[in-house]
Amino acid sequence: MIKEVTGDILLTKAQAIAHGVAPNDHFSSGLALSLRELYPAMHQDFRHFCHSNSPKVGTSWLWGSADGKRIINLFTQEPAPNHSHAHPGKATVANVNHALRDLCHVVEKEKIKSLALPKLATGVGGLDWDDVKPLIARHLSDLGIPIFIYTTFHKGLQANEELV
């Protein structure tokens, strides 16, 4: 039940948003920055999690807001060198593949009922959508929940998330 939509992912009615990040990411651009601005506590908790756990690329970290929204941070990108303030490394198809596998476990374990995600790892991550899209279909299509892929961003526009 995957549907491509146009709009602002921050306005999704989906229970969870998944997006790609790097370990120790500073959330300084793209969707990560928008999430940091909307949920400053998430970024603080993310920083604490990274410093305490040294997350591995290809895994994920789940955060829940007070209003019930779940944010699933997929570690698709390599970390910045020496945990510096430099830009994180690029994503790889292998990292996305592993992170999507981990995402499936999170969705099932947490009983997530709907999911929204951007064109994963194609912005700052640097991957080609033609390489990522089939991975999403392969890993997520059997979850049996509505999944909305925000392929085109339009700030302030609520996407049509109705399933036909």
C-alpha positions in Angstrom: 0.0 0.0 0.0 2.6 2.5 -1.1 1.4 5.8 -2.5 3.5 8.6 -3.9 2.3 12.0 -2.9 3.1 15.7 -3.3 3.0 18.1 -0.4 4.6 18.9 3.0 5.6 15.8 4.9 5.4 17.7 8.1 1.6 17.9 7.6 1.2 14.1 7.1 -1.5 12.3 9.0 0.7 9.2 9.1 1.6 8.0 12.6 5.3 8.0 11.8 7.8 9.8 9.6 11.0 8.0 8.6 14.0 10.0 7.2 17.7 9.4 6.5 20.4 10.8 8.8 24.0 10.2 9.7 25.2 9.2 13.2 25.9 12.4 15.1 24.0 14.4 12.4 23.5 18.1 13.2 20.1 18.2 11.4 21.3 21.3 9.6 19.5 21.0 6.2 16.5 19.6 4.4 13.8 17.5 6.2 16.1 17.0 9.2 16.4 20.7 9.8 12.6 21.1 9.6 12.1 18.2 12.1 14.7 19.8 14.4 12.8 23.1 14.3 9.4 21.4 14.9 10.7 19.0 17.5 13.7 20.5 19.3 13.5 17.9 22.0 14.0 15.2 19.4 17.3 16.7 18.3 18.5 16.9 21.9 17.5 13.3 22.5 19.1 12.3 19.3 22.4 13.9 20.3 22.3 12.1 23.7 21.5 8.8 22.0 24.4 9.1 19.6 26.9 10.1 22.3 25.7 7.2 24.5 25.3 4.5 21.9 27.5 5.1 18.9 24.9 4.0 16.4 25.9 2.0 13.4 25.0 3.0 9.8 22.2 0.8 8.6 20.2 0.9 11.8 17.6 3.3 13.1 16.5 5.2 16.2 12.8 5.9 17.1 11.6 9.0 18.9 8.1 9.8 20.0 6.6 13.3 20.5 4.2 14.3 23.2 1.5 14.6 20.5 2.0 10.9 19.5 4.0 11.5 16.3 6.8 9.0 15.8 10.0 10.0 14.0 12.2 7.1 12.8 15.7 8.3 12.1 17.3 5.9 9.6 21.1 5.9 9.6 21.6 5.9 5.9 24.6 8.2 5.7 28.2 7.8 6.9 29.1 10.0 9.9 31.1 13.2 9.5 34.8 12.6 10.0 35.9 12.5 13.7 32.4 13.5 14.8 33.2 17.0 13.6 30.7 19.7 12.5 31.6 18.9 8.9 28.8 17.7 6.7 27.9 14.0 7.1 29.1 11.5 4.5 27.0 10.3 1.7 24.5 7.5 1.9 25.1 4.2 0.1 22.6 1.8 -1.4 23.8 -0.9 1.1 23.2 1.4 4.1 19.7 2.2 2.8 19.0 -1.4 2.3 20.0 -2.3 5.9 18.2 0.7 7.3 15.0 -0.2 5.5 15.3 -3.7 6.9 15.6 -2.3 10.4 12.7 0.1 9.7 10.5 -3.0 9.0 11.3 -4.4 12.4 10.5 -1.1 14.1 7.2 -0.8 12.3 6.2 -4.3 13.3 7.5 -4.1 16.9 5.9 -0.7 17.6 2.7 -1.6 15.7 3.0 1.5 13.6 -0.2 1.9 11.6 1.0 4.3 8.8 4.3 5.8 7.6 5.5 8.8 5.6 8.9 9.2 4.1 10.7 11.5 1.7 12.7 10.3 -1.4 15.0 8.7 1.1 18.7 9.4 0.9 18.4 11.4 -2.3 18.9 14.9 -0.9 21.9 15.3 1.3 22.5 11.6 1.1 23.3 12.0 -2.6 21.7 8.8 -4.0 19.7 8.5 -7.2 15.9 7.9 -6.7 16.0 5.2 -9.3 18.3 3.2 -7.0 16.4 3.8 -3.8 12.7 3.5 -5.0 13.0 -0.3 -5.7 14.5 -0.9 -2.2 11.6 0.9 -0.6 9.1 -1.2 -2.6 10.9 -4.5 -1.8 11.2 -3.9 1.9 8.0 -1.9 2.7 5.3 -3.1 0.4 4.5 -6.2 2.4 4.0 -4.3 5.7 0.3 -4.1 5.1 0.1 -0.4 6.3 -0.4 2.8 4.3 3.0 4.2 3.3 3.2 7.7 1.7 6.3 8.6 -0.2 6.6 12.4 -0.5 8.2 12.6 -3.9 7.7 16.4 -4.4 7.9 18.9 -1.6 5.4 21.8 -1.4 5.7 23.7 1.8 2.3 24.1 3.6 0.4 21.8 1.2 -1.4 18.9 2.8 -0.9 15.8 0.5 -3.8 13.7 -0.6 -3.1 10.6 1.5 -6.3 8.8 0.6 -5.8 5.3 -0.7 -7.8 4.3 -3.7 
